[in-house]
């Protein structure tokens, strides 16, 4: 937010009965084919060599489990051969009558045919619709580490971000009543910045107003690379508030510029040490291809229970279709593993651009999946935006 502040192969590796020479890529040692293994990474050198995975016979073979195991112009044939094949165009947004119209019979694509819009969307109906290592819950693919969604619960609807009570001009009870009426499934409440925890915003009473009405609550602190131990402590305090389902770190420009991967890893690992079992996600720039100096992979690895990319298409003065599909293409190319819960914004375009319409916001929601969210619960004086809330497709 800009407010400051192993699934393994079902066949054995008969073809790998002889051991290949030690493969290298840029000096990265890779376990030879036919060698014992536990994880795919044992065979691929953390992805340095493509089309190398660990079979259910626990040896390294030539095959794939997911698209990221293949070259950029290829995809994994998870419906039949488990080999890398030429990539086919994305079907997202296409009309469909059945899931197979969207996947061509492939498994683990994360794409299904919506029973409502009859369009191909990013969602799931069963576990084998999801990428390897993820499972399907409430029509969303969840990573292994994030499958509990905070205490084993799944949001009943899409999310709404809250900055602070004075800004929206409502008490927590009033805000919860409005959110419930509008079909919101979860809210994200700002809990602090760096080493500061704000108990006047996030506390047991304010959280209970939402949870008592069937909504989940996630804390979101704005974090910077220099927060250190104090930032870890503040996030752990937020996670300990009764009723909180997890913490979503808002990490943005301060982590850009390159060289902040160490700080990202330390922050995430520090929070997990101090809040064992925490549901820990992160939110940042939505068009990841434009931010190659941002430590997405570090956050993905250690804060990757969910990634909430900020796909603020209205801010950029582009259509929801352009914003969504460009972001989706970049995310696919990046090969991040965290379950994606896209966030859109109801802000007007920069430099006085037009505001997003209800139709545009709803079309994005319908495409982005059941755990997508909206920034923000509008400021009290923005009547037109407040009037949009009851018209939006928060319900799943």
Secondary structure, DSSP 8 states (H G I E B T S, - for coil): --S------SS--GGG-S----EEETTEEE--TT-B-SSHHHHHTTTTSSSEEE-TTSBEEE--SSGGGS-TTEEE-TTTT-SEEE-----TT-B-SSHHHHHTT-SS-SEEE-TTT-BEEE--SSGGGS-TTEEEETTEEEESTTTTTTTT---SB-EEEE--HHHHT--HHHHHHHHHHTT--EEEEEEEETTEE-TTTSSHHHHHHHHTTT-EEEEEEEE-TT-HHHHHHHHHHHHHSTTEEEEEEEE-GGG-SS--HHHHHHHHHHHHHHSTT--EEEEEES-GGG-TTS-HHHHHHHSTT-EEEE--TTTTT--HHHHHHHHHHHHHHHT--S-B--EEE----GGG-----HHHHHHHHHHH-TT-EEE----TT-HHHHHHHTTS--B-
